[in-house]
Amino acid sequence: MDTVKDVLGRWGRKVGEATRKAEDLAGNTWQHLKTSPSLAEAAMGRIAQGTKVLAEGGYEKIFRHTFVTDPEEQLGNSFVCYLSTSAGPVMGILYVSTAKLAYCSDTPLPYKNGTQTEWSYYKVVIPLYQLKAVNPSTSRLNCAEKYIQVITVDSHEFWFMGFLNYDGAVTCLKEALQLHS
């Protein structure tokens, strides 16, 4: 009888953990969609990004095509998120490699060059040796709003939010910081 009780106890803990993970993913997905100025735009952006990943052969190929990389540099992970900017949140992908953090917006953004409107992808590249701190935080008003502040050694701050995999991003960024500090 004890064996049956032990098996059911282990199974119950596994179900509880799976339920917690599913709830986190659902909450993170909802928060990700709400971060965008338009819910429909965010959903379509995710579909377009998924299509791009499939068409180009995965995140590794997109990373190498988008950023200058060394041949020995390896992509560790990538995270769908938003970068906070003065113009509002910008949806994109945060890449963590063995050499850098690199962010690129999903779509080009408009900017003025004299009287002309031009378009460019919003990119941020931070070599890992330039990382000073990685600070996860949540909003005091809404605990579902989670952020990651990245600070460089020259005191530049970057705020990332709306992660689909917030806990994974925090762990990955903290590990990258520890390896290079």
BANUNU-482120 format. One record per residue (C-alpha): residue in three letters; x, y, z. Coordinates in steps of 0.25 Angstrom, whole numbers, padded with zeros to 4 digits, always signed. Each point is the difference from the previous one (the first is absolute). Example, Ala and Ser with C-alpha at 12.3 -4.5 7.8 and 13.67 -1.06 7.14 Angstrom:
ALA+0049-0018+0031 SER+0006+0014-0002 
// end
This chain:
MET+0000+0000+0000 ASP+0012+0009+0003 THR+0005-0002-0014 VAL-0013+0005-0006 LYS-0001+0012+0009 ASP+0014+0004-0004 VAL-0002-0002-0015 LEU-0013+0009+0001 GLY+0007+0010+0009 ARG+0011+0001-0011 TRP-0010+0001-0011 GLY-0008+0011+0007 ARG+0013+0008+0002 LYS+0003-0001-0015 VAL-0015+0004-0004 GLY+0001+0012+0010 GLU+0014+0004-0006 ALA-0006-0002-0015 THR-0012+0008+0004 ARG+0009+0012+0006 LYS+0008+0000-0013 ALA-0013+0000-0009 GLU-0005+0012+0009 ASP+0013+0007-0001 LEU+0000-0001-0015 ALA-0014+0004-0002 GLY+0002+0012+0009 ASN+0013+0004-0007 THR-0007-0002-0014 TRP-0011+0009+0004 GLN+0009+0011+0006 HIS+0009-0001-0013 LEU-0013+0003-0008 LYS-0005+0011+0009 THR+0014+0007+0000 SER-0002+0003-0015 PRO-0008+0013-0004 SER-0009-0010-0008 LEU-0004-0014+0004 ALA-0002-0004-0014 GLU+0013+0006-0004 ALA+0007-0008+0010 ALA-0006-0013-0003 MET+0003+0002-0015 GLY+0014+0004+0003 ARG+0002-0013+0008 ILE-0006-0008-0013 ALA+0009+0008-0009 GLN+0012-0003+0009 GLY-0003-0015+0000 THR-0001+0000-0015 LYS+0013+0007-0001 VAL+0007-0009+0009 LEU-0005-0012-0008 ALA+0003+0006-0013 GLU+0014+0004+0004 GLY+0004-0013+0007 GLY-0001+0004+0015 TYR+0005+0010+0009 GLU+0015-0003-0001 LYS-0001+0003-0015 ILE-0008+0013+0002 PHE+0010+0004+0011 ARG+0012-0002-0009 HIS-0006+0007-0011 THR-0005+0012+0008 PHE+0013+0002+0009 VAL+0015+0000-0002 THR+0005-0013+0006 ASP+0013-0007+0002 PRO+0001-0014-0006 GLU+0001-0006+0014 GLU-0011+0008+0006 GLN-0012-0009+0004 LEU-0014+0005+0002 GLY-0005-0005+0014 ASN-0014+0004+0000 SER-0010+0010-0006 PHE-0012+0007+0007 VAL-0013+0006-0006 CYS-0001+0013+0007 TYR-0002+0016-0001 LEU+0011+0010+0002 SER-0005+0012+0007 THR+0003+0013-0008 SER-0003+0015+0001 ALA-0010-0003-0011 GLY-0007-0012+0007 PRO+0003-0015+0001 VAL+0006-0006-0013 MET-0003-0015-0003 GLY+0012-0008-0003 ILE+0010-0011+0004 LEU+0011+0000+0010 TYR+0011-0009-0003 VAL+0010-0005+0010 SER+0013-0006-0006 THR+0014-0004+0006 ALA+0005+0014-0004 LYS-0012+0010+0001 LEU-0014+0004+0003 ALA-0007+0005-0013 TYR-0014+0005-0002 CYS-0007+0002-0014 SER-0014+0005-0002 ASP-0009-0008-0008 THR-0003+0011-0010 PRO+0007+0012-0005 LEU-0004+0013+0007 PRO-0002+0014-0007 TYR+0009+0011+0003 LYS+0002+0014-0006 ASN+0013+0003-0008 GLY-0002+0015-0003 THR-0014+0000-0007 GLN+0001-0015-0005 THR-0006-0011+0008 GLU+0009-0012+0001 TRP-0001-0014+0006 SER+0010-0008+0008 TYR+0000-0012+0010 TYR+0002+0004+0014 LYS+0012-0007+0005 VAL+0008+0000+0013 VAL+0013-0008+0002 ILE+0007-0001+0013 PRO+0013-0009+0001 LEU-0001-0009+0012 TYR+0013+0007+0006 GLN-0008+0013+0001 LEU-0011-0006+0008 LYS+0000+0006+0014 ALA-0014-0005+0006 VAL-0013-0007-0004 ASN-0011+0003+0009 PRO-0014-0007-0001 SER-0011+0008+0006 THR-0016+0000+0000 SER-0009+0012+0000 ARG-0005+0004+0014 LEU-0014+0003-0006 ASN-0001-0013-0008 CYS+0008-0012+0003 ALA-0002-0006-0014 GLU+0008+0011-0006 LYS+0015-0005+0001 TYR+0012+0007-0005 ILE+0015-0002-0001 GLN+0009+0011+0001 VAL+0014-0001-0006 ILE+0011+0009+0004 THR+0013+0002-0007 VAL+0013+0004+0006 ASP-0001+0014-0006 SER-0014+0001+0007 HIS-0009-0001-0012 GLU-0013-0007+0004 PHE-0009-0009-0009 TRP-0014-0004+0005 PHE-0006-0013-0006 MET-0014-0004+0003 GLY-0011-0009-0005 PHE+0008-0013-0001 LEU-0007-0012-0004 ASN+0010-0008+0009 TYR+0004+0010+0011 ASP+0006-0010+0010 GLY+0008-0006-0011 ALA+0005+0014-0005 VAL+0004+0004+0015 THR+0008-0013+0002 CYS+0007+0001-0014 LEU+0004+0015+0002 LYS+0005-0002+0014 GLU+0008-0012-0004 ALA+0006+0008-0012 LEU+0003+0011+0011 GLN+0007-0010+0009 LEU+0008-0006-0010 HIS+0006+0013-0004 SER+0002+0008+0013 
// end
